[in-house]
Amino acid sequence: MDNRGYMDKRVDGIQSSAFPTLADDHIEFLRRYGEVRKIERGQVLYREGDRSYDFIVVLEGDVEIVDNFEGEARTIAVFGARRFLGELNMLTGQAVYLTAMVGRDGEVLAIPPINLKKVITEEPTLSDIILKAFLARRSILMRAGTGLRIVGSRYLKDALRLREFAVRNRLPHVWIDLEDDEGALALLERFDVKPEETPVAIWQGKKVLKNPTNAELARAIGLNVDTSRQEIYDLIVVGAGPAGLAASVYGASEGLSTLSLEAVALGGQAGTSSRIENYLGFPAGLSGSELASRAMVQADKFGARTTVPQETVGLRREDGCYKVTLSEGGEVIGRGVIVATGARYRRLNIPRLEEFESVSVHYAATEVEAQMCEGAEVAVVGGGNSAGQAVVFLAGRTSRVYLLVRSDSLGKSMSTYLVDRIEGTENIEVITNAKIREFLGDGTLEGMVVEDNRTGERRTLEARALFVFIGAEANTDWLKDTLKLDDRGFILTGRALDCSILEERVWQEFSRDPYLLEASLPGIFAVGDVRSGSVKRMASAVGEGSMAVRYVHQYLAEASPPS
Ligand SMILES: Cc1cc2nc3c(=O)[nH]c(=O)nc-3n(C[C@H](O)[C@H](O)[C@H](O)COP(=O)(O)OP(=O)(O)OC[C@H]3O[C@@H](n4cnc5c(N)ncnc54)[C@H](O)[C@@H]3O)c2cc1C
C-alpha cells in the first residue's frame, strides 16, 4: 500500500493491524461471497455519505481513499493488491466518511455487507483480521482531521455536548473552536452561518445542522436511532455500558431477538475511562472507548440491534409483555427486560456550580476534557479508583494536579497500585481533609478556595478545571413507580426483595421466588452498577449482564407466549 497524508508516517502497531495484506487462501475463501469486477481509473466505488457499500478486496490496480470536504479532494491512503477497504461503519450501518476512487485500472472482489457479516461469523481467522483492521482504522480516523466538523465555542454547553457525543460515540470529527481557530469564522461564512448560531455540525462538507440535538445529529450521520416498533423482542436491554453490552452479546448469541437501547453512548461509565488496567486479559490495560467499540462489533456480529441515542423514560407490564417508553416518543415491546442503566456521578454542593459545569467542572477525564486544560493547573476531587485514574491521566497532560480528599489519607478506597503511582508522580499534590468552599472566576474557572475540614484553614488553588469523582447515583428515575428500589435508588433483586411481593397478582402466575438478578416484576432483571449491592466494577458488571441472560431463558420458558 502506498500511504499518503496521515498514513505516510511510521507504521506503528495500529497502522500494521489497520492495513493487513490478505493471504491467497483468504482471498479464495472470500471469492465465494462476492463477485469480481473490473475497475477503471476515476471510477467511484463508494462516496462519502453512502449508507451502504460493498466490502472491497483489491485484486489488481489501486483504489484511493479521498476526503472531499467542501470539494477539496485530499488523498488519505492508497490501497493496492491484496488489501481490503472498509471501516467500522460497514458493521454499524453508519454512513461512510470518505470516498473510494480507483487510482489505477484493475480488478476488485466486491462483497455485499450482508455477506460480510456471514464471513465474520463463519471464518474466525478472517473475522479477526477484518475486525482488528476496522477498529484500528476507526482509531486512525479519530485522529485524522476528517469526518464531521463541529464548530463552536469551548465555553458553550451545547458545543461541548455535541463534542462529547462525537467523542463518546467514536465519530470521526474535527472540533473547530471559535475561541482560537482563525479559520473558524471564514468557515462559518462559507456556510452562511452567523457565530451566534453556533454550535453547528457540518456533515459531508454540505449539510449544516444548527445546534442539533444528539438524536438529530445521530440521524443525520446514520446512527441507528430508530427502532422497529412493530416487533415483540425476546429481550430488551436498557443501557449499553459493560453490563448491558454483555447482556446484548450473550442474549443475541444465544438466539434471543435482542434490542439494546442506549441514551448517550456505548460503553457507559467505562467509556469515559482513559485506561482500565484491571480487566482480565488486558495486561497493558485498554481504554473504555476501545472496549466499547469491540463490544459493539461483537453484539452486532451476533445480530443484536443497538440504538443510540435512545433514552427510556417508562416501563409497564401489559398482556404478559413489557412496554418500554422512549424519550423521543413511542414504545418498544419486549418479553423480558434487562435494566443496565448504571449510575452517574454525584454533584458537589458548592455555590455557582452550574455556572462552571461542562465548561470547567467535569465528571469524566477523557481526551476531550484533557485538551481543554492542557498545560494548566487542575484539581480532582474524590478518593476512589476513578479519581485516582483521572489524577494519573491528567498529570501527564497538565502542569499540576491537586487531588482533594475528604478523609485524612489516600488508600481507604483506592487500589494500592494507583496510590503508589500518585505518590511517585512529582506534579501531583494530595490535599487531605479538603473541602471546596468557593469557586473563583466569571464564566470560566480561575481558581478555588479549599478549606481544611478540621482546622478551618483556607488556601487558594489556581486550578482552571475541577474533575469530580465522589460516588454515584443510580439511573433509576424512570423506574421509581415500577420497581422496588433501595433507599439510595438502586434496584432490589433476588433475595434482597421483601417476600411480600410474592402475594402480588403478577407473581402468583409463576409460583416461585425471584431469580438471583430478578427485580420486583417477573422477567425484569437488573445488572451492573444499577443493582442494589453490586460491586461497581467492570468485570462484575459484565459477569452479571451475561448471567442474567440465563435467567431470561428460564423466564421465557415458563411465561405464557404473548397474546
Ligand atoms: C472514570 C472511570 C473509571 C473507571 N475505571 C474502572 C476500572 O479501572 N476498573 C473497573 O473495574 N471499573 C472501573 N470503573 C467502574 C466501571 O466503569 C463501572 O463499574 C461499569 O461501567 C458499570 O457498568 P454498567 O454497565 O453497570 O453501568 P454504566 O457503565 O453506568 O452504563 C450504564 C449505561 O446506561 C445508559 N443509560 C442510563 N439511563 C438510561 C436510560 N434511561 N435509557 C437508556 N440508557 C440509559 C447510560 O448512558 C450508560 O451508558 C470506572 C468508572 C469510571 C467513571
The ligand as an ORCA input file, in Angstrom:
! r2SCAN-3c Opt
* xyz 0 1
  C     -13.663      7.254     35.086
  C     -13.996      5.854     35.494
  C     -13.004      4.884     35.577
  C     -13.302      3.568     35.949
  N     -12.296      2.644     35.983
  C     -12.571      1.354     36.298
  C     -11.540      0.370     36.299
  O     -10.394      0.664     36.029
  N     -11.875     -0.909     36.614
  C     -13.149     -1.287     36.919
  O     -13.385     -2.447     37.165
  N     -14.149     -0.357     36.936
  C     -13.888      0.944     36.641
  N     -14.887      1.896     36.675
  C     -16.238      1.468     37.070
  C     -16.939      0.794     35.870
  O     -16.789      1.614     34.722
  C     -18.395      0.576     36.186
  O     -18.499     -0.291     37.285
  C     -19.134     -0.035     34.987
  O     -19.076      0.836     33.881
  C     -20.579     -0.336     35.330
  O     -21.187     -0.801     34.188
  P     -22.755     -0.739     33.970
  O     -22.980     -1.262     32.590
  O     -23.430     -1.386     35.090
  O     -23.157      0.803     34.047
  P     -22.655      2.083     33.274
  O     -21.261      1.923     32.823
  O     -23.009      3.216     34.163
  O     -23.562      2.144     31.965
  C     -24.930      2.457     32.032
  C     -25.391      2.957     30.666
  O     -26.797      3.117     30.692
  C     -27.153      4.304     29.997
  N     -28.443      4.792     30.499
  C     -28.708      5.350     31.695
  N     -30.023      5.640     31.776
  C     -30.580      5.259     30.613
  C     -31.912      5.295     30.090
  N     -32.952      5.757     30.822
  N     -32.133      4.835     28.832
  C     -31.108      4.314     28.094
  N     -29.830      4.264     28.540
  C     -29.575      4.711     29.785
  C     -26.003      5.257     30.311
  O     -25.930      6.291     29.328
  C     -24.807      4.315     30.289
  O     -24.223      4.238     29.011
  C     -14.630      3.218     36.287
  C     -15.639      4.190     36.222
  C     -15.334      5.489     35.823
  C     -16.420      6.515     35.743
*
